[in-house]
């Protein structure tokens, strides 16, 4: 997710062929608008994933339970199920073609009483045919890119895997943004995950790339994980590029592992009125979103937007309304939806 990280990534330029117009002396790709009435359940990318992150309004780095926006700590299993149903229906209406949610877990959320209610979100989503990516976040008090407590970590995953390894719509992402580890340390943890849970199909395991999940080539090159998916993050505020250079930047991070890569986080400001469909690509965020959708569509890369829903987040593509289990979902930026769906091949 978004972090206060000032890292400059410098890339070369690759021009991607396509239908173009010229705006403010910049080359602007202008794909045909997708048919918004098309119903699709499969993305162009890995595992047919076309998703939205459903995040805690406080951010997913929390001390204690992670509680996605719209849920409350006092909710029962049945209440979480009802709220999840309303939210997912809202997601589908607002972003036609979405079929996946990525939700957070941490050890307290699984070891304590919240797990008895929180599982309703996973159960309801998968019963509706949605894919669910369960990803582990570290606590807010740490945020050092390291597992907080290894015993608690493995106990958490044992509980999750025991419950959901038989559900083909559930995907397991061992650790979000593992920037505290060297590549060899990180791959050691991943190898232990595979050893601890040998009955989980490798195609349902998403291994985050090195650093802030910012490059998948190191993990992807390890033959032990050749059947696993790879998790990639990239954000506009990490650098300033032209649209062509953003496409190059993405491709450098993906390398030759596009068929296994899931962009589990990417996003930009959605509540400022920016036009990601026709706006000037001299704007770095517009260039980034346009290029992300181009790479996803043309290179067949799966993606999960950050965040689909997170209360009070300027990047949130959608907004929550209503009360109780009568939750409504509205679109914050329709051009952002256009670009996301274009990247999904719609």
C-alpha positions as CSV (number, residue, x, y, z in Angstrom):
1,X,0.0,0.0,0.0
2,X,1.0,3.6,-0.1
3,X,4.0,4.5,2.1
4,X,6.1,7.6,2.5
5,X,8.9,6.3,0.4
6,X,11.0,8.6,-1.7
7,X,12.8,6.3,-4.1
8,X,13.7,7.4,-7.7
9,X,13.4,4.7,-10.3
10,X,15.1,5.6,-13.6
11,X,14.1,3.6,-16.7
12,X,14.7,3.7,-20.4
13,X,11.9,4.5,-22.9
14,X,10.0,2.0,-25.0
15,X,7.2,3.2,-27.2
16,X,4.3,0.8,-27.5
17,X,2.4,0.8,-30.7
18,X,-1.3,1.7,-30.6
19,X,-3.9,4.1,-31.7
20,X,-2.6,7.5,-30.7
21,X,-3.6,11.2,-30.6
22,X,-1.5,14.1,-29.7
23,X,-2.3,16.3,-26.6
24,X,0.0,19.0,-25.3
25,X,2.7,17.7,-27.5
26,X,2.5,14.3,-25.7
27,X,1.7,11.0,-27.4
28,X,-1.5,9.7,-25.8
29,X,-2.8,6.2,-26.4
30,X,-6.5,6.2,-26.9
31,X,-8.0,2.7,-26.8
32,X,-11.6,2.1,-27.8
33,X,-14.0,2.3,-24.9
34,X,-14.9,-1.1,-23.6
35,X,-18.5,-2.3,-23.6
36,X,-19.5,-1.6,-20.0
37,X,-22.4,-4.1,-20.4
38,X,-20.0,-7.0,-20.9
39,X,-19.9,-9.4,-18.0
40,X,-16.6,-11.1,-17.5
41,X,-15.3,-13.4,-14.8
42,X,-11.8,-13.8,-16.1
43,X,-9.0,-11.3,-16.4
44,X,-6.4,-11.4,-19.2
45,X,-3.7,-12.3,-16.7
46,X,-2.6,-14.9,-14.2
47,X,-5.3,-17.0,-12.6
48,X,-7.9,-14.9,-14.3
49,X,-7.6,-12.4,-11.5
50,X,-9.3,-8.9,-11.9
51,X,-9.5,-7.4,-8.5
52,X,-9.9,-4.7,-5.9
53,X,-8.3,-4.3,-2.5
54,X,-10.8,-4.0,0.3
55,X,-8.8,-2.3,3.0
56,X,-9.1,-1.1,6.6
57,X,-9.8,2.6,6.9
58,X,-6.9,3.0,9.3
59,X,-4.6,1.2,6.8
60,X,-3.9,-2.5,6.9
61,X,-0.9,-1.8,9.2
62,X,-2.6,-2.0,12.5
63,X,-1.9,-3.2,16.0
64,X,-4.7,-5.6,16.7
65,X,-7.5,-6.7,14.3
66,X,-7.6,-5.7,10.7
67,X,-11.2,-4.7,9.9
68,X,-12.0,-3.7,6.3
69,X,-14.0,-0.6,5.7
70,X,-17.7,-1.2,6.4
71,X,-17.2,-3.9,9.0
72,X,-16.9,-3.3,12.7
73,X,-15.3,-5.2,15.5
74,X,-18.6,-6.0,17.1
75,X,-20.1,-7.6,13.9
76,X,-21.2,-11.2,14.2
77,X,-20.6,-13.8,11.5
78,X,-24.0,-13.2,10.0
79,X,-23.6,-9.4,10.0
80,X,-20.2,-9.7,8.2
81,X,-21.7,-12.0,5.7
82,X,-24.6,-9.6,5.0
83,X,-22.3,-6.6,4.7
84,X,-19.9,-8.5,2.5
85,X,-22.7,-9.4,0.2
86,X,-23.8,-5.8,-0.1
87,X,-20.3,-4.5,-0.7
88,X,-19.4,-7.1,-3.3
89,X,-22.7,-6.5,-5.1
90,X,-21.7,-2.8,-5.1
91,X,-18.3,-3.6,-6.4
92,X,-19.8,-5.6,-9.3
93,X,-22.3,-2.8,-10.2
94,X,-19.6,-0.1,-10.1
95,X,-16.7,-2.1,-11.8
96,X,-18.2,-4.6,-14.1
97,X,-15.9,-7.6,-14.5
98,X,-14.3,-7.6,-11.1
99,X,-14.0,-11.1,-9.7
100,X,-11.4,-10.9,-6.9
101,X,-10.9,-9.1,-3.5
102,X,-7.7,-8.9,-1.7
103,X,-8.1,-8.6,2.1
104,X,-5.7,-8.3,5.0
105,X,-5.0,-10.6,7.9
106,X,-2.5,-10.5,10.8
107,X,-1.9,-12.8,13.8
108,X,-4.3,-11.1,16.2
109,X,-7.1,-11.1,13.6
110,X,-6.8,-14.9,13.3
111,X,-5.8,-16.0,16.8
112,X,-8.5,-14.0,18.5
113,X,-12.3,-13.8,18.5
114,X,-12.6,-11.6,15.4
115,X,-11.6,-14.6,13.2
116,X,-15.0,-16.2,13.9
117,X,-16.7,-13.3,12.3
118,X,-14.2,-12.3,9.7
119,X,-14.3,-15.7,8.0
120,X,-17.8,-14.7,6.9
121,X,-16.2,-12.3,4.4
122,X,-14.2,-15.0,2.8
123,X,-17.0,-17.5,2.9
124,X,-19.6,-15.2,1.4
125,X,-17.2,-14.0,-1.3
126,X,-16.2,-17.5,-2.4
127,X,-19.8,-18.7,-2.3
128,X,-20.6,-16.0,-4.8
129,X,-17.8,-17.3,-7.0
130,X,-15.3,-14.6,-6.2
131,X,-11.6,-15.2,-5.7
132,X,-10.2,-14.0,-2.3
133,X,-6.5,-13.2,-1.8
134,X,-5.6,-13.4,1.9
135,X,-2.5,-11.3,2.5
136,X,-0.6,-10.9,5.8
137,X,0.3,-7.4,7.0
138,X,2.7,-6.6,9.8
139,X,1.7,-4.3,12.7
140,X,1.7,-0.6,12.7
141,X,4.2,-0.4,15.5
142,X,6.8,-2.3,13.5
143,X,6.5,-1.4,9.8
144,X,10.0,-2.6,9.2
145,X,9.3,-5.1,6.5
146,X,9.9,-8.1,8.9
147,X,7.6,-10.7,10.4
148,X,6.7,-9.4,13.8
149,X,6.7,-12.8,15.6
150,X,7.5,-15.9,13.7
151,X,5.7,-18.3,16.0
152,X,2.5,-16.2,15.8
153,X,3.0,-15.9,12.0
154,X,3.2,-19.6,11.4
155,X,0.3,-20.3,13.8
156,X,-1.8,-17.8,11.9
157,X,-1.1,-19.4,8.5
158,X,-1.7,-22.9,9.9
159,X,-5.2,-21.8,11.0
160,X,-5.9,-20.1,7.6
161,X,-4.6,-22.9,5.5
162,X,-6.3,-25.6,7.5
163,X,-9.6,-23.9,6.9
164,X,-9.2,-22.8,3.3
165,X,-6.7,-24.9,1.4
166,X,-9.6,-27.0,0.0
167,X,-11.3,-23.9,-1.4
168,X,-10.1,-23.3,-4.9
169,X,-11.1,-19.7,-4.8
170,X,-8.8,-18.8,-1.9
171,X,-5.3,-17.5,-2.6
172,X,-2.5,-17.2,0.0
173,X,-0.1,-14.3,0.1
174,X,2.4,-15.0,2.9
175,X,3.7,-11.5,3.6
176,X,3.0,-8.1,2.2
177,X,5.9,-5.8,1.2
178,X,8.8,-7.8,2.8
179,X,11.3,-4.9,2.5
180,X,13.3,-5.9,5.6
181,X,14.7,-9.0,4.1
182,X,17.5,-9.8,1.6
183,X,16.5,-11.9,-1.3
184,X,18.1,-15.0,0.2
185,X,16.3,-14.4,3.5
186,X,13.0,-13.8,1.8
187,X,13.2,-16.9,-0.4
188,X,14.1,-18.9,2.7
189,X,10.8,-17.8,4.3
190,X,8.9,-18.7,1.1
191,X,10.5,-22.1,1.0
192,X,9.5,-22.7,4.5
193,X,5.9,-21.8,3.6
194,X,5.9,-24.4,0.9
195,X,7.4,-26.9,3.2
196,X,4.9,-26.2,6.0
197,X,1.9,-26.4,3.7
198,X,2.7,-28.9,1.0
199,X,-1.0,-29.5,0.2
200,X,-1.7,-26.0,-0.9
201,X,-1.6,-25.8,-4.7
202,X,1.4,-23.6,-5.7
203,X,-0.8,-21.8,-8.2
204,X,-2.8,-20.4,-5.3
205,X,0.3,-19.0,-3.5
206,X,1.3,-15.4,-4.3
207,X,4.9,-14.6,-3.3
208,X,5.6,-10.9,-3.0
209,X,8.6,-9.6,-4.8
210,X,11.7,-8.2,-3.0
211,X,11.6,-4.8,-1.3
212,X,8.2,-3.2,-1.2
213,X,7.0,-6.0,-3.5
214,X,8.6,-3.8,-6.1
215,X,10.3,-6.3,-8.4
216,X,9.4,-10.0,-9.0
217,X,12.5,-11.0,-11.0
218,X,14.6,-12.3,-8.0
219,X,11.9,-14.4,-6.5
220,X,10.6,-15.4,-10.0
221,X,14.0,-16.8,-10.9
222,X,14.1,-19.2,-8.0
223,X,13.2,-22.6,-9.4
224,X,11.6,-23.7,-6.1
225,X,8.7,-21.3,-6.8
226,X,8.3,-21.9,-10.5
227,X,4.6,-22.8,-10.1
228,X,3.8,-20.0,-7.7
229,X,2.3,-16.6,-8.5
230,X,4.3,-13.4,-7.9
231,X,3.0,-10.2,-6.2
232,X,4.1,-6.8,-7.6
233,X,3.5,-3.3,-6.3
234,X,4.3,0.0,-8.0
235,X,3.1,3.6,-7.4
236,X,3.2,6.9,-9.2
237,X,4.6,8.8,-6.3
238,X,7.7,6.6,-6.4
239,X,9.0,8.4,-9.5
240,X,8.1,10.8,-12.3
241,X,8.0,9.4,-15.8
242,X,6.6,9.9,-19.2
243,X,4.0,7.3,-20.2
244,X,6.5,5.4,-22.3
245,X,8.9,5.3,-19.4
246,X,6.2,4.1,-17.0
247,X,5.6,1.2,-19.4
248,X,9.3,0.4,-19.4
249,X,9.4,0.7,-15.6
250,X,6.6,-1.9,-15.2
251,X,8.2,-4.3,-17.7
252,X,11.6,-4.0,-15.9
253,X,9.9,-5.0,-12.6
254,X,8.1,-7.9,-14.2
255,X,10.9,-9.3,-16.4
256,X,10.0,-12.5,-18.1
257,X,7.5,-13.6,-15.4
258,X,4.4,-11.9,-16.7
259,X,2.4,-15.1,-16.9
260,X,2.8,-15.5,-13.1
261,X,2.6,-11.9,-12.0
262,X,-0.3,-10.3,-10.2
263,X,0.0,-6.6,-9.6
264,X,-1.6,-6.8,-6.2
265,X,-1.2,-3.0,-5.6
266,X,-1.2,0.0,-7.9
267,X,-3.2,3.2,-7.6
268,X,-3.3,7.0,-7.8
269,X,-5.5,9.9,-6.7
270,X,-9.1,9.3,-7.6
271,X,-10.9,12.1,-5.7
272,X,-9.4,15.1,-7.5
273,X,-11.3,15.0,-10.7
274,X,-8.4,13.8,-12.9
275,X,-9.4,12.3,-16.2
276,X,-7.6,9.1,-16.6
277,X,-9.3,8.4,-19.9
278,X,-8.5,11.5,-21.9
279,X,-6.4,13.8,-19.6
280,X,-3.0,15.1,-20.5
281,X,-0.2,12.6,-19.9
282,X,2.1,15.5,-18.8
283,X,0.4,14.7,-15.4
284,X,2.5,12.0,-13.8
285,X,-0.4,10.1,-12.2
286,X,-2.4,10.1,-15.5
287,X,0.7,8.8,-17.4
288,X,1.1,6.2,-14.7
289,X,-2.5,4.9,-14.8
290,X,-2.7,5.0,-18.6
291,X,0.6,3.0,-18.9
292,X,-0.4,0.5,-16.2
293,X,-3.6,-0.3,-18.0
294,X,-1.7,-0.5,-21.3
295,X,0.9,-3.0,-19.9
296,X,-1.8,-5.1,-18.2
297,X,-3.9,-5.4,-21.3
298,X,-1.1,-5.8,-23.9
299,X,1.2,-8.0,-21.8
300,X,-1.7,-9.9,-20.1
301,X,-0.8,-9.0,-16.5
302,X,-3.4,-9.6,-13.8
303,X,-4.1,-6.6,-11.5
304,X,-5.8,-5.7,-8.2
305,X,-6.3,-2.0,-7.7
306,X,-5.3,-0.3,-4.4
307,X,-7.7,0.4,-3.0
308,X,-11.1,-0.5,-4.4
309,X,-12.6,0.5,-1.1
310,X,-10.9,2.2,1.8
311,X,-12.7,4.8,3.8
312,X,-11.1,8.3,3.6
313,X,-8.3,7.3,1.2
314,X,-7.8,9.7,-1.8
315,X,-6.8,6.7,-3.9
316,X,-10.0,4.8,-3.3
317,X,-11.8,4.0,-6.5
318,X,-15.1,3.6,-4.7
319,X,-17.0,5.1,-1.8
320,X,-19.1,3.6,0.8
321,X,-22.5,4.9,1.9
322,X,-25.5,3.7,3.8
323,X,-25.5,2.2,7.3
324,X,-25.6,-1.1,9.0
325,X,-25.9,-3.9,6.5
326,X,-27.6,-1.5,4.0
327,X,-24.3,-0.5,2.4
328,X,-24.2,1.3,-0.9
329,X,-21.1,1.7,-3.1
330,X,-20.6,4.6,-5.5
331,X,-17.9,5.4,-8.0
332,X,-15.4,8.1,-7.2
333,X,-13.8,8.4,-10.6
334,X,-15.4,6.8,-13.7
335,X,-12.3,7.3,-15.8
336,X,-10.3,5.3,-13.2
337,X,-12.8,2.5,-13.6
338,X,-12.4,2.7,-17.4
339,X,-8.7,2.3,-17.1
340,X,-8.8,-0.5,-14.6
341,X,-11.3,-2.5,-16.8
342,X,-9.2,-1.7,-19.9
343,X,-6.3,-3.3,-18.2
344,X,-8.4,-6.4,-17.5
345,X,-9.0,-6.8,-21.2
346,X,-12.6,-5.4,-21.1
